[in-house]
Amino acid sequence: MSAPAPAYKTGIVKQVLSGDTVVIRKQPQGGPPPEKVIALSGITAPKLARQRTANNDTETKDEPFAWEAREFLRKKLVGKEVVFTAEKPPNSATREYGSLWAGKDPLKDENMTEALLAEGLVKVREGGRNIPQLKRLVEIEEVAKSQGKGIWGSDLQNHVRDIKWTVDNPKAFVNKFNGQPVKATIEYVRDGSTVRICLLNDFTPITLMLSGIRCPAVKQDGESEPYAEEARFFLESKLLQKEVEVVLESVNNNNFVGTILHPQGNIAEALVRQGFARCVDWSLAVMKSGASALRAAERTAKESKLRIWTNYVSNAPVIAAKDKEFSATVLEVVNGDALVVKMPNNVQKKIFLASIRPPREKNSPDEEGKQSPRPKGFKPLYDIPWMYEAREFIRKKVIGKKILVIVDYIQPAKDNFPEKTCCTVIAGGINIAEALVAKGYATVVRYRNDNDQRSAHYDKLLEAELKAQKASIGVHAKKDIPTHRIQDTSGDSAKARKFFPFLKRAQKTEAVVEFIASGSRMRLYIPKESVLVTFLLAGINCPRGSRPAIGGGGAMQQAEPFGEEALQFTKEKCLQRDVIVSIEEMDKAGNFIGWLWIENENLSISLIDLGLASMHHTAETSEFARAIKNAEENAIKKRIGIWKDYVEVDKEIEKERNASVQDRIVKYAKVIITEITSDGTFFAQNIELGNKLEALMDKIHQEFITNAPLPGSYVPRKGQICAARFTADEQWYRARVEKITDDKMVQVFYIDYGNREVLSPTRLAILPSGTETEPPYATEYALVCVKFAVDPDDRQEAVRAFSMDTLNKKLLLNVEVRGVPSCVTLVDPTTNTDIGKNLVKEGLVLMESTREHRLIPLAAEYRAAQEHAKSSRLNLWQHGDITDDDAVEFGARR
């Protein structure tokens, strides 16, 4: 009778005790999960060193390769889901014996017993060499022996650690590192804020208390404090036996106090944010950095009443959760400390940067103590030192971009000043207020000690201000104060005439839109000439918005139909943006008339295309006449904007409007995916062109073998096509020079494969003659109806899954919408699976709507796939409807 098939189990490797013993746990369900100790059957690993303790009188050293065997398993298994078998002998209390595979498929994935034997890190156990079931293990061991690997080698004593079990002078030991990070592994977690670690530089084991926090205590012989076990499991699941960096900061009762740094952040901050720990004043004071982050995390946990803060009651003014944190798009930067933003509900709101003050006018009082009057034509933005620099610093970072707004406090109305919403603004991961203060473009407001109405990052702001003061930069500078002598032609036709000839002659001029009066009327600042001008869009009639009535008195003239919509469109598109203008004419009032482009988009054409303007007769003689006419005809057909109630008598237009929608065309091309970008776009090669690509590569490689290029003889220039030597295989490929960095390195794009690399110029050369003219063999595409998540971790997970499904695989590609890049569907011919739809169905990406009528049936399938993911709460949908929220635990969603 044959032996029964082994019962495979799955679990997550919590810890590796030695080269042949691991601890495996289940997935957590409502608390720390159960775990079991598994010893690998049939082998024996070298024993690790043991310290002398109260229960162990003998101190031992590592057996040769004991550490290497432990590390081999740790690096491969800790934190990973594995398949294993387990059997408990009658004479064993807790330990079970079995086999373990580094993956989920025992038929394909690596058998760790065999892997250890193959590396010579363990041996087949005594008495087991003649057992038939262990015959394969003996064969593997014999191969390792013959190769002299590991314990079968000759330099055994070089593989024994010299462990320093005790530190004689802890304070001197801390000072030795001078706040520099030290590499370490977490060996044991006593509670959520106390761990046993091994410093890898000299194998010194120490006990470390996390700076700035304290978690509930775990009692070994009694009832632990509430959430103590959960806090310990949280830390174990993130860091146990992981490689980290430790900053030693102090000593307390022979225990070291320090910060554990992980690639995803400070674990202490994660514990506090999750409500597993509270801030401790005495150890916050010893921290080199990060104290303010812990305070902010604690405030967040208190407000959310997480875990140890379940019964917490705040005595601070409460800001509603929906108003506390939100994403918004920046429409305008006001001076150097305020922003006008567009909320997700399209409402505009003015917010102020919390706890900072913009550059102020230095105005000396007269003999009576009154401020002297400002000179005629005084413009605060340009005439207050550093104000323009402060505004420009913020503008270039945030205008038109999405930001994260966290409301710190609301300053009540006072002395004729309105209520102010004061916030922390994060853009691209940068705290704008902190960056502004660090540049010396703002100062920090000082508060009384009992005033909690301040920025959540107040400590960081003070730290940044101190650095700026020491560097004497910005408003703290004693010399080199900037001055801006600005000419203003608005309403002054004589002055405008002086500038008109050379502005017209320049043809295209860079400018910044400073103010917008209507959809087609604005004020521009032209930096090259240091001049402010009034500018009117050429070629269009645009309805005017509401405006002050002639004669003043507070009365307003009513807006023309769609005048407010045109004004709002131009504001959102252009206000405070960098634009290109071409000035062609000047009217009697000194207003300049011409064309304006923003990101290569002609604004006159865009307004007409949306039905917010009509074609002016002067456009008929311009170079844009055809484009403007086509845009107007399209707007009329769509009956949008000013054409909403337009009556068209031409039957041909009506016939065309009612024409049937063209069906979707499916014409698959066979491709192989060569590269996937971090944004989810990808590069593919047409398989039918594979022979031509191979011939091209052979020609290049053969030429360089015959005539090796002289290193450094080629001088790269941006945009050139050249040969680049790829680091991974040292072969030459065609590449385009994308960027030359400040340190003279060159970023190249491999045009036939889609990947990028930064190289030394010595690894570049001129392409052999005749090879540079062939078109690129890799084309960039995007998945149709698919939108990758904004959150970096969610997007990375989706890209990883997409890569596993497609990278270096032969697939079928159908172009659905042509563009740059074209949007496509990808189908796996082996399973007939639509890969994009499958990503949506698994909840890894979002479904993106399309206006293409012929794609409506396809979009319906994708929408159904998304509804499946949403109802099943898969991945992005696991917490219900998606919001742009920060990760809830240590850099990753739960």
SVG drawing of the C-alpha trace seen along z (x, -y; Angstrom):
<svg xmlns="http://www.w3.org/2000/svg" viewBox="-34 -114 74 116">
<polyline fill="none" stroke="black" stroke-width="0.4" points="0.0,0.0 1.4,-3.4 1.8,-6.1 -1.0,-8.6 -0.4,-12.0 0.8,-14.6 -1.7,-17.1 -0.6,-20.5 -1.2,-23.5 -0.6,-27.2 0.6,-29.9 2.9,-32.9 6.4,-32.5 6.6,-34.6 10.2,-33.7 13.2,-31.6 14.6,-30.1 17.6,-28.3 18.7,-26.8 16.1,-24.0 13.3,-25.4 10.7,-28.0 7.6,-29.5 4.5,-29.6 1.3,-31.6 -2.1,-31.8 -3.7,-34.9 -5.0,-37.2 -8.7,-37.2 -9.8,-39.7 -6.5,-39.4 -3.1,-37.8 -3.3,-34.4 -2.3,-31.0 1.2,-29.7 3.2,-26.5 6.9,-25.5 7.9,-23.4 11.3,-21.6 12.4,-20.5 12.3,-16.7 15.4,-14.7 18.1,-17.4 20.1,-18.9 21.4,-22.5 24.5,-23.9 23.5,-25.3 23.4,-29.0 25.3,-30.5 23.6,-30.8 24.1,-33.4 24.6,-32.6 21.3,-33.3 19.7,-32.4 18.3,-29.3 21.4,-28.5 24.8,-28.3 26.8,-27.6 27.7,-30.1 28.2,-28.6 29.5,-29.9 28.0,-29.4 28.7,-26.2 30.2,-27.0 27.6,-28.3 24.9,-28.3 24.3,-32.1 24.4,-31.6 21.8,-28.8 19.5,-30.9 19.9,-34.0 19.4,-31.8 15.9,-30.9 15.1,-34.3 15.8,-36.2 13.7,-33.8 10.8,-33.1 10.0,-35.7 6.7,-37.4 5.9,-35.2 3.0,-32.9 4.2,-29.3 3.0,-25.7 4.1,-23.1 3.4,-19.7 3.4,-19.0 3.4,-15.9 3.7,-15.8 5.6,-12.8 4.2,-11.3 7.3,-12.4 7.1,-16.1 5.4,-18.7 5.0,-21.6 7.3,-21.0 6.1,-19.4 8.2,-18.0 7.6,-18.4 8.6,-20.0 8.2,-23.6 8.0,-25.3 8.8,-29.0 5.5,-29.7 2.0,-28.4 2.6,-25.4 4.6,-22.5 5.0,-21.1 6.7,-24.2 8.1,-26.3 11.4,-25.8 11.7,-23.0 13.6,-24.6 15.1,-21.4 16.6,-20.6 17.7,-24.3 19.6,-24.2 21.3,-20.9 22.3,-22.2 24.0,-25.2 25.8,-23.0 24.2,-24.8 22.7,-21.6 23.3,-17.9 21.1,-14.9 20.4,-13.8 22.4,-10.9 20.7,-7.6 18.6,-8.9 21.0,-8.2 19.7,-4.7 16.0,-5.6 14.6,-5.2 12.5,-8.3 15.6,-10.4 17.5,-9.1 17.0,-12.3 18.3,-14.4 21.4,-12.3 22.1,-12.7 21.8,-16.5 24.1,-16.5 26.7,-14.5 26.7,-17.1 27.2,-19.9 30.1,-17.8 31.8,-17.3 31.6,-21.1 32.9,-22.0 30.0,-24.2 29.1,-25.6 29.9,-23.2 31.7,-20.9 34.3,-23.6 37.7,-24.2 37.3,-27.7 34.8,-26.8 36.2,-29.1 35.7,-32.1 32.0,-31.5 31.6,-31.7 30.4,-35.0 32.2,-36.9 29.2,-37.9 29.5,-40.7 26.9,-39.7 27.2,-42.7 28.0,-46.4 30.2,-47.7 29.5,-51.4 26.1,-52.0 26.3,-55.8 29.7,-55.7 28.3,-53.0 25.5,-55.4 27.9,-58.4 30.1,-56.2 27.5,-56.2 26.8,-60.0 23.2,-59.6 24.1,-57.7 21.8,-54.8 23.1,-51.3 21.9,-48.2 20.2,-45.6 17.7,-42.8 14.7,-42.5 15.2,-39.2 12.4,-39.4 9.5,-41.6 8.8,-42.0 5.9,-44.4 4.9,-47.0 7.6,-49.4 10.4,-47.2 12.4,-44.8 15.6,-42.7 17.8,-43.5 21.1,-42.4 23.4,-45.1 24.8,-43.7 28.1,-45.7 29.6,-43.7 26.8,-41.2 25.9,-43.0 22.5,-42.0 20.8,-44.8 17.4,-45.6 15.9,-48.7 13.0,-50.9 11.4,-53.0 12.0,-56.7 9.0,-58.9 6.3,-56.2 5.1,-53.6 2.8,-50.6 0.6,-48.7 2.7,-46.2 2.7,-42.5 2.6,-40.5 4.4,-37.2 2.7,-36.0 -0.6,-37.8 -3.2,-39.7 -1.6,-42.0 -2.8,-45.6 -5.6,-46.2 -4.3,-46.0 -0.9,-44.9 -0.9,-41.6 -2.3,-43.4 0.4,-46.0 3.1,-43.4 1.6,-41.5 1.4,-44.7 5.2,-45.3 6.0,-41.6 4.1,-41.4 5.9,-44.5 9.5,-44.1 10.2,-40.7 13.4,-39.4 13.4,-42.1 16.5,-44.2 16.1,-47.8 18.2,-50.8 18.4,-51.9 19.3,-55.3 20.5,-55.0 19.6,-58.1 19.8,-57.5 20.1,-55.0 17.5,-54.2 18.3,-51.6 20.8,-49.9 18.2,-49.6 18.9,-51.6 16.4,-54.1 16.3,-54.8 14.3,-55.0 13.8,-52.1 13.9,-53.2 12.1,-51.1 11.9,-51.9 8.3,-52.7 8.8,-55.0 9.2,-55.2 7.4,-52.2 6.8,-54.3 4.7,-56.7 2.7,-53.8 2.1,-52.4 0.9,-55.7 -1.3,-56.4 -3.0,-53.0 -3.8,-53.7 -1.4,-51.1 0.9,-53.6 1.0,-57.0 3.6,-59.7 6.0,-59.9 7.5,-63.3 10.8,-62.3 11.9,-60.2 10.4,-62.5 13.0,-65.0 15.9,-62.7 14.7,-62.1 17.0,-63.5 13.9,-64.0 10.3,-63.0 8.8,-64.2 6.3,-66.4 5.2,-63.5 4.5,-61.4 2.5,-64.2 0.4,-64.5 -0.1,-60.7 -1.3,-60.8 -3.8,-63.5 -5.1,-61.5 -5.5,-58.4 -7.3,-60.4 -9.7,-62.0 -10.4,-58.5 -10.8,-57.0 -8.6,-54.1 -7.8,-51.3 -6.2,-52.7 -8.1,-56.0 -11.5,-54.4 -12.8,-56.4 -10.9,-59.6 -12.8,-62.9 -11.1,-65.9 -11.5,-69.4 -10.2,-71.1 -12.6,-72.6 -13.9,-69.9 -13.6,-70.1 -15.9,-67.7 -14.1,-64.8 -15.4,-65.6 -13.9,-69.1 -10.7,-68.1 -8.9,-66.5 -9.7,-66.8 -8.1,-66.9 -8.4,-70.0 -7.0,-71.6 -5.2,-74.9 -6.6,-77.7 -4.7,-80.7 -1.9,-81.6 -2.7,-84.8 0.5,-86.6 2.7,-84.1 0.4,-82.4 -3.0,-81.7 -4.5,-79.6 -7.8,-79.6 -8.7,-75.9 -11.4,-74.0 -13.0,-71.4 -14.2,-68.0 -17.8,-69.4 -16.5,-72.3 -16.9,-74.9 -14.1,-77.4 -12.5,-78.0 -9.8,-80.3 -7.4,-78.6 -4.4,-79.9 -1.1,-78.1 -1.2,-77.5 1.2,-79.2 3.2,-81.1 3.4,-84.8 4.5,-86.0 7.1,-88.7 6.0,-92.0 6.4,-95.5 9.2,-97.3 7.5,-100.7 9.0,-103.0 6.5,-105.1 6.7,-108.9 7.2,-111.1 3.6,-110.6 3.9,-106.8 1.8,-106.5 2.8,-104.4 4.0,-106.5 1.8,-106.3 2.7,-103.9 4.1,-105.5 1.8,-105.9 1.5,-102.7 2.7,-100.5 2.2,-96.8 2.7,-94.6 3.5,-91.5 6.4,-93.2 7.4,-95.9 7.5,-94.1 10.9,-92.3 10.7,-88.5 6.9,-88.6 7.2,-87.8 9.8,-85.1 7.4,-83.5 4.5,-83.6 6.5,-82.2 7.9,-79.4 4.4,-78.2 3.0,-78.9 5.5,-76.7 4.9,-73.9 1.1,-73.8 -0.8,-75.8 -3.2,-73.6 -2.2,-70.6 -4.0,-68.4 -3.0,-68.9 -3.9,-67.3 -5.4,-69.8 -5.4,-69.1 -7.3,-71.7 -5.3,-72.5 -7.6,-75.2 -10.1,-77.9 -9.2,-81.5 -12.4,-83.4 -13.3,-86.7 -11.7,-89.7 -11.2,-93.4 -12.9,-93.5 -10.8,-90.5 -12.9,-87.5 -12.7,-84.0 -9.6,-82.1 -9.3,-78.4 -5.7,-77.6 -4.3,-74.4 -1.3,-72.2 -1.0,-71.8 0.8,-68.7 1.9,-68.7 4.0,-65.9 4.7,-64.7 6.1,-68.1 4.7,-70.3 4.4,-73.7 4.6,-75.8 7.7,-74.1 9.4,-74.3 8.5,-78.0 9.9,-78.7 13.1,-76.7 13.7,-79.0 13.3,-82.1 10.2,-83.2 8.0,-83.2 8.4,-83.4 6.7,-81.3 3.9,-82.8 4.7,-82.7 1.9,-81.5 1.3,-81.5 2.0,-78.2 -1.7,-77.6 -2.8,-78.2 -3.3,-74.9 -4.5,-76.6 -1.4,-76.0 -0.1,-73.8 0.2,-70.1 3.7,-70.4 4.6,-73.5 7.9,-71.9 9.0,-71.3 8.2,-74.9 10.4,-76.2 13.2,-73.8 13.0,-75.0 13.0,-78.7 16.1,-78.2 18.0,-76.7 17.0,-79.6 18.1,-82.1 21.4,-80.4 21.9,-80.5 20.8,-84.2 18.5,-83.5 15.3,-85.1 13.7,-87.5 16.6,-86.8 19.2,-88.1 21.1,-91.3 22.1,-92.0 21.2,-91.2 17.6,-92.1 15.7,-91.6 14.0,-94.5 11.5,-94.3 11.0,-97.4 7.8,-96.6 6.3,-98.7 2.5,-98.6 0.9,-99.4 -2.7,-98.8 -4.8,-101.9 -1.7,-103.7 -1.7,-103.6 1.4,-105.7 3.5,-103.3 1.9,-100.3 3.0,-101.7 6.7,-101.7 6.5,-98.0 4.3,-96.9 7.0,-96.9 9.4,-94.5 6.7,-92.3 5.2,-91.9 8.6,-91.3 9.3,-88.5 6.4,-86.4 6.2,-84.1 6.8,-85.4 6.7,-83.6 4.2,-85.1 2.4,-84.5 -1.4,-85.1 -1.8,-87.3 -5.5,-88.2 -8.5,-87.2 -11.4,-89.7 -13.4,-87.6 -13.1,-84.5 -11.0,-86.4 -9.5,-89.3 -6.7,-89.0 -3.6,-90.7 -0.2,-89.2 3.2,-89.6 6.1,-89.2 9.2,-88.5 11.7,-89.1 10.5,-92.7 9.4,-93.2 6.1,-94.5 2.4,-94.0 0.0,-94.2 -3.7,-93.8 -4.2,-91.0 -7.2,-90.1 -7.6,-86.8 -7.7,-87.2 -10.2,-85.6 -13.2,-85.2 -16.2,-86.9 -16.5,-85.8 -19.5,-86.7 -18.6,-88.9 -19.1,-88.0 -20.7,-90.2 -18.6,-93.3 -18.8,-96.6 -21.2,-99.1 -19.8,-102.3 -19.9,-105.0 -19.2,-102.6 -21.4,-102.7 -21.2,-99.0 -23.7,-98.2 -22.9,-95.3 -23.6,-94.8 -25.3,-91.5 -23.3,-88.8 -24.0,-87.8 -25.3,-84.3 -22.4,-81.8 -20.1,-84.7 -19.5,-83.3 -18.9,-79.8 -16.3,-81.3 -14.7,-83.3 -14.5,-80.2 -13.0,-78.0 -10.3,-80.5 -9.6,-81.0 -9.2,-77.2 -7.2,-76.8 -4.8,-79.8 -4.8,-81.8 -1.2,-82.0 0.0,-79.5 3.0,-79.8 1.8,-80.5 3.1,-81.5 1.6,-84.5 1.9,-85.9 1.0,-89.6 -0.4,-90.8 -2.3,-94.1 -2.9,-96.8 -6.2,-98.7 -6.6,-102.4 -6.8,-101.7 -3.3,-100.1 -4.6,-96.5 -2.6,-93.9 -4.4,-91.4 -3.1,-88.1 -3.0,-84.3 -2.3,-82.4 -1.1,-78.8 -1.1,-76.8 0.6,-73.4 0.4,-73.7 -3.4,-74.3 -4.7,-77.4 -7.1,-79.0 -9.2,-80.8 -9.9,-77.4 -10.6,-75.7 -13.2,-78.3 -15.0,-78.0 -14.8,-74.2 -16.7,-74.3 -19.3,-76.7 -18.1,-79.5 -17.2,-81.8 -17.9,-82.4 -15.6,-83.1 -14.8,-86.8 -14.5,-88.0 -10.8,-88.9 -10.0,-85.2 -10.9,-84.5 -7.5,-85.8 -5.5,-84.2 -3.5,-80.9 -6.0,-79.4 -9.1,-80.1 -9.8,-76.5 -9.3,-75.2 -11.5,-77.9 -14.2,-77.3 -14.1,-73.5 -14.3,-74.0 -17.4,-76.3 -19.1,-73.8 -18.5,-71.0 -19.9,-73.2 -23.0,-74.0 -23.6,-70.3 -23.3,-69.4 -25.7,-72.4 -23.4,-73.3 -22.8,-76.6 -23.9,-79.7 -25.3,-77.3 -27.6,-75.6 -30.8,-77.0 -29.4,-77.5 -31.7,-76.4 -29.9,-74.9 -31.9,-74.6 -29.3,-72.6 -30.6,-69.1 -27.2,-67.6 -26.1,-68.5 -29.2,-66.9 -28.6,-63.8 -25.0,-63.6 -26.0,-64.1 -28.4,-61.2 -26.0,-58.9 -25.5,-55.5 -22.6,-54.9 -19.7,-52.9 -19.3,-49.5 -16.2,-48.6 -13.5,-47.0 -11.5,-44.1 -8.2,-43.4 -5.8,-41.8 -2.0,-42.2 0.3,-39.6 2.7,-41.5 5.1,-40.8 5.2,-43.1 8.7,-44.4 8.3,-47.1 5.6,-48.4 5.9,-51.9 5.1,-52.9 2.0,-54.7 0.6,-51.6 1.4,-52.3 3.4,-49.7 5.6,-49.1 5.0,-46.3 6.8,-44.9 4.9,-43.5 5.9,-39.8 5.7,-39.9 8.6,-42.4 10.7,-40.2 12.9,-38.9 13.7,-42.5 14.5,-43.5 16.8,-40.5 18.6,-41.3 19.0,-44.9 20.5,-43.9 22.8,-41.4 24.1,-44.1 24.7,-46.5 26.4,-43.8 28.6,-42.5 29.7,-46.1 30.8,-46.8 32.6,-43.5 34.5,-44.3 35.0,-48.0 34.8,-48.6 34.0,-52.3 36.5,-54.4 35.0,-55.2 34.3,-58.9 34.6,-59.7 30.8,-60.3 29.4,-63.5 25.7,-63.0 23.1,-65.6 19.5,-65.7 17.1,-64.1 19.9,-62.2 19.6,-58.6 22.7,-56.7 24.0,-53.3 23.9,-52.5 25.5,-49.6 22.8,-48.1 24.1,-47.3 22.3,-44.0 23.9,-42.2 26.6,-44.5 25.2,-44.5 24.6,-47.5 21.1,-48.8 19.6,-51.8 18.6,-54.5 17.5,-58.2 19.2,-60.7 16.5,-62.1 18.5,-64.0 22.0,-64.9 22.2,-65.3 24.3,-67.8 26.8,-65.1 27.3,-64.5 25.4,-61.2 23.0,-60.5 19.4,-59.2 18.6,-57.2 15.4,-55.5 15.9,-52.2 13.6,-52.9 13.2,-49.2 12.3,-47.9 10.8,-50.8 13.0,-50.8 15.2,-53.6 18.6,-53.7 21.1,-56.3 24.6,-55.7 28.0,-57.2 28.8,-58.9 31.6,-56.3 28.8,-53.7 27.4,-55.6 28.5,-55.5 27.5,-56.6 25.2,-54.0 26.6,-52.0 25.6,-53.6 22.2,-52.6 20.9,-51.4 19.7,-54.8 16.9,-55.3 14.7,-52.3 11.6,-53.3 11.5,-52.2 10.3,-48.6 8.6,-49.3 5.4,-51.3 3.8,-52.8 0.2,-51.9 -2.4,-52.3 -5.2,-50.0 -8.6,-51.3 -11.3,-51.9 -8.7,-51.4 -7.6,-54.0 -4.8,-53.2 -5.2,-54.3 -3.8,-57.7 -2.4,-56.1 1.2,-55.1 1.0,-51.8 -2.3,-50.8 -0.9,-51.7 2.3,-49.8 0.3,-46.7 -1.8,-47.0 1.3,-47.5 2.9,-44.5 -0.1,-42.3 -0.3,-43.7 3.4,-42.9 2.9,-39.3 0.1,-38.9 1.9,-40.4 5.6,-41.1 7.6,-39.2 4.4,-37.3 2.9,-36.9 -0.5,-38.5 -3.1,-39.9 -3.5,-43.6 -6.4,-45.6 -6.2,-49.4 -9.5,-50.9 -8.7,-54.6 -5.8,-56.1 -3.7,-58.8 -0.5,-59.3 -0.4,-56.7 -3.1,-54.7 -5.7,-53.0 -5.9,-49.2 -7.3,-45.9 -5.0,-43.1 -6.1,-39.5 -4.2,-36.4 -4.7,-33.9 -4.1,-30.9 -7.1,-31.7 -9.0,-34.2 -8.9,-36.6 -9.2,-40.4 -6.3,-41.4 -7.6,-45.0 -11.1,-43.8 -9.6,-41.2 -7.6,-43.8 -10.9,-45.8 -12.7,-42.6 -10.0,-41.9 -10.4,-45.4 -6.8,-46.4 -7.7,-49.3 -10.7,-51.5 -12.9,-51.5 -12.6,-54.7 -15.6,-56.0 -15.2,-56.7 -17.0,-59.0 -16.5,-56.7 -19.9,-55.4 -18.5,-52.4 -17.0,-51.3 -20.2,-51.4 -20.7,-47.6 -17.1,-47.1 -17.4,-49.8 -20.5,-48.0 -18.5,-44.8 -15.8,-46.7 -18.4,-48.4 -20.0,-45.1 -16.5,-43.8 -16.0,-46.8 -19.4,-46.2 -18.3,-42.6 -15.1,-43.9 -17.0,-46.5 -19.7,-44.1 -17.0,-41.5 -14.9,-44.2 -11.8,-43.2 -8.5,-45.2 -9.3,-48.9 -12.9,-48.3 -12.2,-46.3 -13.2,-49.2 -16.2,-50.2 -16.3,-53.2 -12.9,-54.6 -11.7,-57.9 -8.3,-59.6 -7.1,-58.7 -3.7,-58.1 -2.6,-54.6 -4.0,-53.4 -1.2,-51.3 2.5,-51.8 2.4,-52.8 0.0,-50.2 -3.7,-49.6 -5.1,-46.9"/>
</svg>
